[in-house]
């Protein structure tokens, strides 16, 4: 069973999550041939103060 994690910053609404879940599932089914019921997706919200990019903390500290 495919298990997909989406890591992102907080702020997405229910409509965006629903659309993304549908798109990810459709693409995964199309490419792999698995059943939609096999695709599991979890959203994890990552706080900016716990993130870094290009060697620097994202919150600027």
C-alpha positions as CSV (number, residue, x, y, z in Angstrom):
1,X,0.0,0.0,0.0
2,X,1.5,3.4,-1.0
3,X,1.8,5.7,2.0
4,X,2.5,9.3,1.1
5,X,3.5,12.2,3.4
6,X,3.0,15.8,2.5
7,X,5.2,18.1,4.6
8,X,4.3,21.7,4.4
9,X,3.9,24.9,6.3
10,X,0.5,25.6,8.0
11,X,-2.1,27.7,6.2
12,X,-3.8,25.4,3.7
13,X,-7.6,25.1,3.9
14,X,-9.8,22.1,3.6
15,X,-10.5,22.7,-0.1
16,X,-6.8,22.8,-1.0
17,X,-6.2,19.6,1.0
18,X,-9.1,17.9,-0.7
19,X,-8.0,18.9,-4.2
20,X,-4.4,17.8,-3.5
21,X,-5.5,14.4,-2.1
22,X,-7.6,13.8,-5.3
23,X,-4.8,14.8,-7.6
24,X,-2.1,12.8,-5.8
25,X,-4.4,9.7,-5.7
26,X,-5.4,10.0,-9.3
27,X,-1.7,10.4,-10.4
28,X,-0.5,7.5,-8.3
29,X,-3.3,5.2,-9.6
30,X,-2.6,6.2,-13.2
31,X,1.2,5.7,-13.0
32,X,1.3,2.6,-10.7
33,X,-2.0,0.8,-11.5
34,X,-2.9,0.4,-7.8
35,X,-6.4,0.9,-6.6
36,X,-7.4,4.3,-5.1
37,X,-8.3,2.5,-1.9
38,X,-4.7,1.5,-1.5
39,X,-3.3,5.1,-1.5
40,X,-2.8,6.6,2.0
41,X,-1.9,10.3,2.4
42,X,-1.0,12.1,5.6
43,X,-0.4,15.9,6.0
44,X,2.2,17.1,8.4
45,X,2.5,20.8,9.1
46,X,6.1,22.0,9.7
47,X,6.6,25.2,11.7
48,X,8.9,27.7,10.0
49,X,11.0,28.0,13.2
50,X,11.8,24.3,12.8
51,X,12.9,24.6,9.2
52,X,15.9,25.7,7.2
53,X,16.8,26.3,3.6
54,X,20.1,27.1,1.8
55,X,22.0,26.8,5.1
56,X,19.8,29.3,7.0
57,X,16.9,29.1,9.3
58,X,13.7,30.1,7.5
59,X,12.5,32.4,10.3
60,X,15.7,34.5,9.8
61,X,17.4,33.7,13.1
